[in-house]
Amino acid sequence: LSLTYAVRPSQSGRLRIKQGQAIGLLDDKLVSASQSLPAALEKALTLLDMAQPEAITIYCGEKASPAETVEIEATIRRYTPHAEVEVVARGAAPLSLYNLH
C-alpha cells in the first residue's frame, strides 16, 4: 500500500480525485482518497483484508513529516493491534510519501 498526494485531478471508478488530495494505492490501483494521508490510509485499510499480519513496515518518503508519520503509525496500530510495526527513516520510499509492507 502506498500513500501520496495526487499530482493532478482524475477519476478512477467512483473515486473523483482533486489535485493535492491524499490518495492510497494498492498494486498501483487507486483505492482511497481523502483530505489527509492518515484518513486515506484508514479508508484503504477498511477495504483491505488485514488478516492479522505479524509485522508491518512503514517506509517513509523523503518529504514525510514526523507528525504525520506518528499519525500513520497510530492508524495502523488501531487496525492491526497484534502486528509488530516498524518505521523506517525518511528517504526509504523514493516514489511516494509512505509505503507499507
Buried (B, 14 or more C-beta within 10 A) or exposed (E): BBBBBBEEEBEEEEBEBEEEBBBBBBEEEBBBBBEBBBBBBBBBBEEEEEEEBEEBEBBBBEEBEEEBBEBBBEBBEEBBEEBEBEBEEBEBBEEBBBBBE
